[in-house]
Amino acid sequence: MVKPVTLSAELRVRDVMTSPVIECDENDSSVVVADKMRKYGVGSVVVTKNGEPRGIITKTDLVCDVVANGLDPNQVLAKNIMTTSLQTIEPDATIDEAITKMNRLKISRLVVVYKGRVAGIVSVKDILQVTPEIVNIVREKMRLTGTASTPTSSPVEGYCDVCGEWSDLLTRVEDQLMCEECRLELEESRKE
């Protein structure tokens, strides 16, 4: 029996990963790290020492470890806030394997390693940008089988179905999860 191939089984991590990886030295200040994130439009930076990866810093690390604690970002070094347990995946791994690993570890990105060297980073956002049709397929299947969930009235967090940006306050509107800004734009367009 031939097993049908799905889009997510065909896609590999190498097809969606972000490369090259933005790096910083372990002795760079939090300001330098944040500036690199802003300049390159990324949510994480790999911390290196003499070119070897030592850890990773995310936007959340900067907010929770520096800003929320009232620390001077010019004085806090990358090595003091980085996560040292780099979670990695091979570039030839499937998107399904990457999603499963991120879900199991409750993280949103993996460092892609090829022959012991950092080759890229793959995030949930990277995967969602290239596979939105999977969501539509699942919705259609739920509609056909009658397993569609009841609409939620309480806000949830995740990626907005309209703009793709992360929000802590998603609201279900006409079978889509929308951030506050997209919901307000929809309401305004209906008034016109």
DODRENMAR-469384 format. One record per atom (N, C-alpha, C): residue in three letters; chain; atom name; x, y, z. Coordinates in steps of 0.1 Angstrom, whole numbers, plus 5000, padded with zeros to 4 digits. Last residue first. Example, Ala and Ser with C-alpha at 12.3 -4.5 7.8 and 13.67 -1.06 7.14 Angstrom:
% DODRENMAR-469384
 rest kette atom   xx   yy   zz
  ser     A    N 5128 4978 5071
  ser     A   CA 5137 4989 5071
  ser     A    C 5129 5000 5079
  ala     A    N 5132 4943 5078
  ala     A   CA 5123 4955 5078
  ala     A    C 5132 4967 5078
This chain:
% DODRENMAR-469384
 rest kette atom   xx   yy   zz
  glu     A    N 4822 5511 5067
  glu     A   CA 4823 5519 5055
  glu     A    C 4813 5515 5044
  lys     A    N 4821 5492 5087
  lys     A   CA 4813 5504 5089
  lys     A    C 4812 5512 5076
  arg     A    N 4839 5473 5079
  arg     A   CA 4824 5469 5078
  arg     A    C 4815 5482 5080
  ser     A    N 4863 5485 5085
  ser     A   CA 4860 5482 5071
  ser     A    C 4845 5479 5069
  glu     A    N 4862 5484 5113
  glu     A   CA 4861 5497 5106
  glu     A    C 4858 5495 5091
  glu     A    N 4863 5457 5118
  glu     A   CA 4851 5464 5122
  glu     A    C 4850 5477 5115
  leu     A    N 4889 5452 5107
  leu     A   CA 4878 5445 5101
  leu     A    C 4865 5453 5105
  glu     A    N 4904 5467 5125
  glu     A   CA 4904 5471 5111
  glu     A    C 4892 5464 5104
  leu     A    N 4900 5453 5149
  leu     A   CA 4895 5466 5148
  leu     A    C 4894 5471 5133
  arg     A    N 4913 5429 5142
  arg     A   CA 4898 5429 5145
  arg     A    C 4892 5442 5144
  cys     A    N 4939 5438 5139
  cys     A   CA 4932 5432 5127
  cys     A    C 4917 5432 5130
  glu     A    N 4944 5446 5166
  glu     A   CA 4945 5455 5155
  glu     A    C 4937 5450 5143
  glu     A    N 4941 5422 5181
  glu     A   CA 4932 5433 5184
  glu     A    C 4932 5443 5172
  cys     A    N 4943 5393 5160
  cys     A   CA 4948 5402 5170
  cys     A    C 4939 5414 5171
  met     A    N 4922 5365 5155
  met     A   CA 4926 5378 5151
  met     A    C 4932 5386 5163
  leu     A    N 4914 5334 5142
  leu     A   CA 4919 5341 5154
  leu     A    C 4926 5354 5150
  gln     A    N 4883 5328 5125
  gln     A   CA 4898 5331 5125
  gln     A    C 4902 5337 5138
  asp     A    N 4856 5323 5125
  asp     A   CA 4865 5312 5124
  asp     A    C 4879 5315 5121
  glu     A    N 4847 5350 5131
  glu     A   CA 4844 5343 5119
  glu     A    C 4854 5332 5116
  val     A    N 4871 5355 5154
  val     A   CA 4861 5363 5147
  val     A    C 4859 5355 5133
  arg     A    N 4886 5350 5185
  arg     A   CA 4880 5343 5174
  arg     A    C 4869 5352 5167
  thr     A    N 4914 5369 5194
  thr     A   CA 4900 5367 5196
  thr     A    C 4895 5360 5183
  leu     A    N 4945 5371 5212
  leu     A   CA 4938 5367 5200
  leu     A    C 4923 5365 5203
  leu     A    N 4966 5384 5228
  leu     A   CA 4951 5387 5229
  leu     A    C 4944 5384 5216
  asp     A    N 4992 5382 5223
  asp     A   CA 4987 5376 5236
  asp     A    C 4972 5377 5237
  ser     A    N 5005 5375 5191
  ser     A   CA 4996 5384 5200
  ser     A    C 4993 5376 5212
  trp     A    N 5026 5377 5163
  trp     A   CA 5023 5371 5176
  trp     A    C 5014 5381 5184
  glu     A    N 5013 5380 5129
  glu     A   CA 5021 5385 5140
  glu     A    C 5016 5378 5153
  gly     A    N 4996 5374 5108
  gly     A   CA 5007 5365 5111
  gly     A    C 5016 5369 5122
  cys     A    N 4973 5388 5100
  cys     A   CA 4986 5394 5097
  cys     A    C 4998 5386 5100
  val     A    N 4953 5366 5103
  val     A   CA 4953 5377 5093
  val     A    C 4967 5382 5090
  asp     A    N 4957 5350 5124
  asp     A   CA 4955 5343 5111
  asp     A    C 4955 5354 5100
  cys     A    N 4983 5356 5147
  cys     A   CA 4971 5361 5141
  cys     A    C 4969 5355 5127
  tyr     A    N 4996 5332 5169
  tyr     A   CA 4998 5340 5157
  tyr     A    C 4985 5344 5151
  gly     A    N 4989 5335 5204
  gly     A   CA 4994 5327 5193
  gly     A    C 4996 5337 5181
  glu     A    N 4966 5332 5232
  glu     A   CA 4979 5337 5226
  glu     A    C 4983 5328 5214
  val     A    N 4932 5343 5236
  val     A   CA 4943 5333 5236
  val     A    C 4955 5339 5230
  pro     A    N 4903 5355 5253
  pro     A   CA 4915 5357 5245
  pro     A    C 4925 5346 5247
  ser     A    N 4871 5339 5253
  ser     A   CA 4883 5344 5261
  ser     A    C 4895 5345 5252
  ser     A    N 4854 5327 5236
  ser     A   CA 4852 5341 5239
  ser     A    C 4864 5347 5247
  thr     A    N 4856 5304 5209
  thr     A   CA 4860 5308 5223
  thr     A    C 4858 5323 5224
  pro     A    N 4832 5283 5193
  pro     A   CA 4840 5295 5194
  pro     A    C 4844 5299 5208
  thr     A    N 4837 5248 5195
  thr     A   CA 4829 5260 5197
  thr     A    C 4837 5272 5198
  ser     A    N 4854 5230 5168
  ser     A   CA 4852 5235 5182
  ser     A    C 4843 5246 5183
  ala     A    N 4843 5206 5146
  ala     A   CA 4847 5220 5148
  ala     A    C 4844 5224 5162
  thr     A    N 4835 5181 5138
  thr     A   CA 4843 5182 5150
  thr     A    C 4848 5196 5153
  gly     A    N 4823 5174 5114
  gly     A   CA 4815 5180 5125
  gly     A    C 4822 5181 5138
  thr     A    N 4837 5167 5092
  thr     A   CA 4834 5156 5102
  thr     A    C 4826 5161 5114
  leu     A    N 4838 5191 5079
  leu     A   CA 4832 5180 5072
  leu     A    C 4828 5169 5082
  arg     A    N 4852 5207 5097
  arg     A   CA 4839 5211 5092
  arg     A    C 4831 5199 5087
  met     A    N 4876 5194 5099
  met     A   CA 4868 5195 5111
  met     A    C 4854 5199 5107
  lys     A    N 4885 5197 5072
  lys     A   CA 4882 5183 5077
  lys     A    C 4873 5184 5090
  glu     A    N 4888 5225 5072
  glu     A   CA 4878 5218 5063
  glu     A    C 4875 5204 5068
  arg     A    N 4909 5227 5091
  arg     A   CA 4896 5234 5093
  arg     A    C 4885 5227 5084
  val     A    N 4929 5213 5078
  val     A   CA 4924 5209 5091
  val     A    C 4910 5215 5093
  ile     A    N 4933 5230 5055
  ile     A   CA 4929 5216 5054
  ile     A    C 4923 5210 5067
  asn     A    N 4941 5254 5068
  asn     A   CA 4928 5254 5060
  asn     A    C 4924 5239 5058
  val     A    N 4966 5245 5078
  val     A   CA 4955 5250 5087
  val     A    C 4942 5249 5080
  ile     A    N 4979 5241 5054
  ile     A   CA 4977 5230 5063
  ile     A    C 4965 5233 5073
  glu     A    N 4984 5265 5043
  glu     A   CA 4974 5257 5037
  glu     A    C 4970 5245 5046
  pro     A    N 5006 5276 5055
  pro     A   CA 4993 5280 5060
  pro     A    C 4982 5272 5054
  thr     A    N 5035 5271 5054
  thr     A   CA 5025 5260 5054
  thr     A    C 5011 5264 5059
  val     A    N 5052 5292 5056
  val     A   CA 5052 5284 5043
  val     A    C 5042 5273 5043
  gln     A    N 5047 5304 5080
  gln     A   CA 5047 5312 5068
  gln     A    C 5047 5304 5055
  leu     A    N 5050 5283 5099
  leu     A   CA 5037 5288 5096
  leu     A    C 5037 5297 5083
  ile     A    N 5078 5281 5099
  ile     A   CA 5070 5270 5094
  ile     A    C 5056 5275 5090
  asp     A    N 5086 5306 5110
  asp     A   CA 5091 5302 5097
  asp     A    C 5082 5291 5091
  lys     A    N 5073 5304 5135
  lys     A   CA 5069 5314 5126
  lys     A    C 5074 5311 5111
  val     A    N 5088 5284 5148
  val     A   CA 5074 5282 5145
  val     A    C 5069 5291 5134
  ser     A    N 5120 5284 5132
  ser     A   CA 5111 5288 5142
  ser     A    C 5097 5284 5138
  val     A    N 5154 5275 5127
  val     A   CA 5140 5273 5123
  val     A    C 5131 5276 5134
  ile     A    N 5185 5288 5117
  ile     A   CA 5175 5287 5128
  ile     A    C 5161 5284 5122
  gly     A    N 5216 5274 5105
  gly     A   CA 5204 5283 5105
  gly     A    C 5196 5281 5118
  ala     A    N 5240 5261 5110
  ala     A   CA 5236 5264 5096
  ala     A    C 5224 5273 5095
  val     A    N 5267 5256 5130
  val     A   CA 5254 5262 5130
  val     A    C 5251 5266 5115
  arg     A    N 5283 5224 5127
  arg     A   CA 5283 5238 5126
  arg     A    C 5269 5244 5125
  gly     A    N 5282 5196 5126
  gly     A   CA 5287 5202 5139
  gly     A    C 5287 5217 5138
  lys     A    N 5269 5191 5102
  lys     A   CA 5283 5187 5104
  lys     A    C 5289 5194 5116
  tyr     A    N 5246 5215 5109
  tyr     A   CA 5250 5206 5099
  tyr     A    C 5265 5203 5100
  val     A    N 5218 5225 5128
  val     A   CA 5232 5222 5128
  val     A    C 5235 5211 5117
  val     A    N 5196 5250 5137
  val     A   CA 5199 5240 5127
  val     A    C 5214 5237 5126
  val     A    N 5179 5255 5167
  val     A   CA 5192 5258 5159
  val     A    C 5194 5246 5150
  leu     A    N 5145 5262 5169
  leu     A   CA 5156 5252 5170
  leu     A    C 5167 5257 5162
  arg     A    N 5118 5277 5187
  arg     A   CA 5128 5277 5177
  arg     A    C 5138 5267 5180
  ser     A    N 5100 5277 5208
  ser     A   CA 5095 5281 5195
  ser     A    C 5105 5282 5184
  ile     A    N 5092 5250 5231
  ile     A   CA 5100 5261 5226
  ile     A    C 5095 5265 5213
  lys     A    N 5084 5226 5244
  lys     A   CA 5077 5238 5246
  lys     A    C 5086 5250 5243
  leu     A    N 5093 5201 5237
  leu     A   CA 5102 5209 5245
  leu     A    C 5096 5223 5249
  arg     A    N 5072 5193 5220
  arg     A   CA 5076 5185 5232
  arg     A    C 5084 5193 5242
  asn     A    N 5072 5213 5201
  asn     A   CA 5061 5211 5209
  asn     A    C 5064 5203 5222
  met     A    N 5097 5209 5189
  met     A   CA 5094 5222 5195
  met     A    C 5083 5220 5205
  lys     A    N 5093 5182 5179
  lys     A   CA 5104 5185 5189
  lys     A    C 5101 5198 5196
  thr     A    N 5072 5186 5161
  thr     A   CA 5070 5177 5172
  thr     A    C 5081 5180 5183
  ile     A    N 5084 5204 5143
  ile     A   CA 5072 5208 5151
  ile     A    C 5070 5199 5163
  ala     A    N 5104 5187 5133
  ala     A   CA 5108 5200 5139
  ala     A    C 5096 5204 5148
  glu     A    N 5090 5166 5121
  glu     A   CA 5099 5163 5132
  glu     A    C 5102 5176 5140
  asp     A    N 5076 5181 5101
  asp     A   CA 5068 5174 5112
  asp     A    C 5077 5171 5124
  ile     A    N 5096 5189 5085
  ile     A   CA 5090 5199 5093
  ile     A    C 5082 5193 5104
  thr     A    N 5124 5165 5088
  thr     A   CA 5111 5170 5082
  thr     A    C 5105 5181 5091
  ala     A    N 5159 5171 5085
  ala     A   CA 5148 5166 5092
  ala     A    C 5135 5172 5086
  asp     A    N 5181 5182 5072
  asp     A   CA 5173 5172 5064
  asp     A    C 5161 5166 5072
  pro     A    N 5193 5198 5091
  pro     A   CA 5186 5204 5080
  pro     A    C 5178 5195 5072
  glu     A    N 5187 5187 5125
  glu     A   CA 5195 5185 5113
  glu     A    C 5187 5192 5101
  ile     A    N 5185 5207 5155
  ile     A   CA 5179 5197 5145
  ile     A    C 5187 5198 5133
  thr     A    N 5188 5215 5190
  thr     A   CA 5192 5215 5176
  thr     A    C 5184 5205 5168
  gln     A    N 5189 5237 5216
  gln     A   CA 5181 5226 5211
  gln     A    C 5183 5226 5196
  leu     A    N 5214 5246 5239
  leu     A   CA 5209 5248 5225
  leu     A    C 5202 5235 5221
  ser     A    N 5215 5256 5269
  ser     A   CA 5211 5243 5263
  ser     A    C 5205 5245 5249
  thr     A    N 5218 5282 5277
  thr     A   CA 5230 5275 5272
  thr     A    C 5227 5261 5266
  thr     A    N 5205 5313 5271
  thr     A   CA 5201 5299 5274
  thr     A    C 5212 5290 5268
  met     A    N 5220 5343 5284
  met     A   CA 5218 5333 5273
  met     A    C 5213 5320 5279
  ile     A    N 5227 5361 5303
  ile     A   CA 5213 5359 5301
  ile     A    C 5210 5348 5290
  asn     A    N 5255 5362 5305
  asn     A   CA 5247 5362 5317
  asn     A    C 5232 5359 5315
  lys     A    N 5265 5365 5279
  lys     A   CA 5267 5352 5286
  lys     A    C 5259 5351 5299
  ala     A    N 5258 5392 5273
  ala     A   CA 5251 5381 5267
  ala     A    C 5253 5368 5274
  leu     A    N 5257 5413 5303
  leu     A   CA 5264 5407 5291
  leu     A    C 5256 5395 5286
  val     A    N 5246 5444 5314
  val     A   CA 5243 5429 5313
  val     A    C 5249 5423 5301
  gln     A    N 5251 5470 5310
  gln     A   CA 5259 5463 5319
  gln     A    C 5257 5448 5319
  asn     A    N 5232 5480 5293
  asn     A   CA 5246 5483 5290
  asn     A    C 5255 5475 5298
  pro     A    N 5208 5476 5307
  pro     A   CA 5211 5467 5295
  pro     A    C 5226 5469 5290
  asp     A    N 5204 5475 5340
  asp     A   CA 5210 5484 5330
  asp     A    C 5215 5475 5318
  leu     A    N 5174 5460 5352
  leu     A   CA 5188 5460 5350
  leu     A    C 5192 5470 5339
  gly     A    N 5147 5454 5359
  gly     A   CA 5152 5468 5360
  gly     A    C 5167 5469 5359
  asn     A    N 5136 5430 5353
  asn     A   CA 5144 5431 5366
  asn     A    C 5150 5445 5368
  ala     A    N 5125 5435 5328
  ala     A   CA 5116 5432 5340
  ala     A    C 5123 5433 5353
  val     A    N 5149 5437 5313
  val     A   CA 5140 5448 5314
  val     A    C 5131 5446 5327
  val     A    N 5163 5411 5317
  val     A   CA 5169 5424 5318
  val     A    C 5159 5435 5322
  asp     A    N 5147 5389 5316
  asp     A   CA 5159 5388 5324
  asp     A    C 5165 5402 5326
  cys     A    N 5124 5395 5300
  cys     A   CA 5123 5389 5313
  cys     A    C 5135 5390 5322
  val     A    N 5135 5407 5276
  val     A   CA 5125 5413 5284
  val     A    C 5124 5408 5298
  leu     A    N 5155 5389 5268
  leu     A   CA 5159 5403 5271
  leu     A    C 5148 5410 5280
  asp     A    N 5141 5366 5265
  asp     A   CA 5152 5366 5275
  asp     A    C 5155 5381 5279
  thr     A    N 5124 5373 5245
  thr     A   CA 5118 5370 5258
  thr     A    C 5129 5371 5268
  lys     A    N 5141 5374 5223
  lys     A   CA 5135 5387 5228
  lys     A    C 5129 5385 5242
  thr     A    N 5168 5351 5232
  thr     A   CA 5156 5355 5225
  thr     A    C 5151 5369 5230
  ile     A    N 5200 5338 5227
  ile     A   CA 5192 5348 5235
  ile     A    C 5180 5351 5226
  ile     A    N 5219 5308 5232
  ile     A   CA 5210 5316 5224
  ile     A    C 5203 5326 5233
  gly     A    N 5253 5295 5232
  gly     A   CA 5239 5296 5237
  gly     A    C 5231 5304 5228
  arg     A    N 5276 5289 5219
  arg     A   CA 5276 5287 5233
  arg     A    C 5262 5287 5239
  pro     A    N 5293 5281 5189
  pro     A   CA 5280 5284 5196
  pro     A    C 5280 5280 5210
  glu     A    N 5325 5295 5183
  glu     A   CA 5318 5283 5187
  glu     A    C 5305 5287 5193
  gly     A    N 5339 5319 5179
  gly     A   CA 5332 5313 5167
  gly     A    C 5324 5301 5170
  asn     A    N 5347 5326 5204
  asn     A   CA 5357 5322 5195
  asn     A    C 5351 5315 5183
  lys     A    N 5315 5321 5213
  lys     A   CA 5328 5324 5219
  lys     A    C 5339 5318 5210
  thr     A    N 5282 5333 5207
  thr     A   CA 5294 5325 5204
  thr     A    C 5306 5330 5212
  val     A    N 5247 5330 5206
  val     A   CA 5259 5336 5213
  val     A    C 5271 5327 5211
  val     A    N 5223 5339 5182
  val     A   CA 5232 5328 5188
  val     A    C 5244 5334 5194
  val     A    N 5193 5355 5188
  val     A   CA 5207 5357 5184
  val     A    C 5215 5345 5190
  ser     A    N 5159 5361 5177
  ser     A   CA 5169 5354 5185
  ser     A    C 5183 5357 5179
  gly     A    N 5142 5373 5160
  gly     A   CA 5137 5372 5174
  gly     A    C 5147 5365 5183
  val     A    N 5151 5398 5136
  val     A   CA 5150 5385 5141
  val     A    C 5146 5385 5156
  gly     A    N 5158 5421 5121
  gly     A   CA 5145 5417 5122
  gly     A    C 5143 5402 5126
  tyr     A    N 5183 5433 5121
  tyr     A   CA 5181 5422 5112
  tyr     A    C 5167 5416 5112
  lys     A    N 5180 5454 5140
  lys     A   CA 5186 5456 5127
  lys     A    C 5183 5445 5117
  arg     A    N 5169 5440 5163
  arg     A   CA 5161 5451 5156
  arg     A    C 5166 5453 5142
  met     A    N 5190 5423 5169
  met     A   CA 5176 5418 5167
  met     A    C 5168 5428 5159
  lys     A    N 5210 5441 5173
  lys     A   CA 5212 5432 5162
  lys     A    C 5198 5426 5159
  asp     A    N 5200 5454 5196
  asp     A   CA 5202 5462 5184
  asp     A    C 5204 5453 5172
  ala     A    N 5201 5434 5215
  ala     A   CA 5188 5439 5211
  ala     A    C 5189 5447 5198
  val     A    N 5230 5431 5216
  val     A   CA 5221 5420 5212
  val     A    C 5208 5425 5207
  val     A    N 5237 5456 5226
  val     A   CA 5242 5452 5213
  val     A    C 5234 5440 5208
  val     A    N 5224 5456 5251
  val     A   CA 5220 5466 5241
  val     A    C 5225 5462 5227
  ser     A    N 5237 5436 5264
  ser     A   CA 5223 5433 5260
  ser     A    C 5218 5444 5250
  ser     A    N 5271 5434 5252
  ser     A   CA 5260 5438 5261
  ser     A    C 5246 5435 5256
  asp     A    N 5292 5406 5245
  asp     A   CA 5284 5418 5241
  asp     A    C 5274 5421 5251
  asn     A    N 5305 5383 5253
  asn     A   CA 5308 5395 5261
  asn     A    C 5301 5408 5256
  glu     A    N 5298 5364 5234
  glu     A   CA 5293 5362 5248
  glu     A    C 5296 5375 5257
  asp     A    N 5289 5380 5203
  asp     A   CA 5299 5375 5212
  asp     A    C 5293 5374 5226
  cys     A    N 5263 5369 5181
  cys     A   CA 5269 5379 5190
  cys     A    C 5280 5372 5198
  glu     A    N 5247 5363 5149
  glu     A   CA 5255 5359 5161
  glu     A    C 5259 5371 5169
  ile     A    N 5222 5351 5129
  ile     A   CA 5228 5363 5135
  ile     A    C 5234 5359 5148
  val     A    N 5227 5328 5103
  val     A   CA 5223 5330 5117
  val     A    C 5230 5343 5122
  pro     A    N 5218 5333 5069
  pro     A   CA 5227 5329 5079
  pro     A    C 5221 5333 5093
  ser     A    N 5187 5316 5074
  ser     A   CA 5202 5315 5073
  ser     A    C 5207 5327 5065
  thr     A    N 5159 5300 5086
  thr     A   CA 5165 5313 5084
  thr     A    C 5181 5311 5084
  met     A    N 5143 5272 5070
  met     A   CA 5151 5278 5081
  met     A    C 5156 5292 5076
  val     A    N 5129 5259 5051
  val     A   CA 5122 5270 5057
  val     A    C 5131 5277 5067
  asp     A    N 5144 5239 5040
  asp     A   CA 5136 5246 5031
  asp     A    C 5130 5259 5037
  arg     A    N 5156 5225 5061
  arg     A   CA 5165 5234 5052
  arg     A    C 5157 5243 5043
  val     A    N 5135 5209 5070
  val     A   CA 5139 5221 5078
  val     A    C 5148 5231 5069
  arg     A    N 5114 5200 5042
  arg     A   CA 5125 5198 5052
  arg     A    C 5128 5211 5059
  leu     A    N 5083 5188 5030
  leu     A   CA 5092 5199 5034
  leu     A    C 5102 5195 5045
  glu     A    N 5069 5164 5030
  glu     A   CA 5079 5167 5019
  glu     A    C 5088 5178 5023
  ala     A    N 5053 5165 5051
  ala     A   CA 5063 5154 5051
  ala     A    C 5073 5157 5040
  ser     A    N 5036 5186 5046
  ser     A   CA 5046 5188 5057
  ser     A    C 5056 5177 5057
  leu     A    N 5022 5176 5024
  leu     A   CA 5031 5187 5022
  leu     A    C 5041 5188 5033
  thr     A    N 5022 5140 5024
  thr     A   CA 5017 5153 5027
  thr     A    C 5027 5164 5025
  val     A    N 5017 5111 5005
  val     A   CA 5027 5121 5010
  val     A    C 5020 5134 5012
  pro     A    N 5000 5081 5012
  pro     A   CA 5000 5094 5006
  pro     A    C 5010 5104 5013
  lys     A    N 5016 5050 5008
  lys     A   CA 5011 5060 5018
  lys     A    C 5012 5073 5011
  val     A    N 5006 5022 4991
  val     A   CA 5013 5034 4990
  val     A    C 5008 5044 5000
  met     A    N 5008 4988 5000
  met     A   CA 5000 5000 5000
  met     A    C 5009 5012 5000
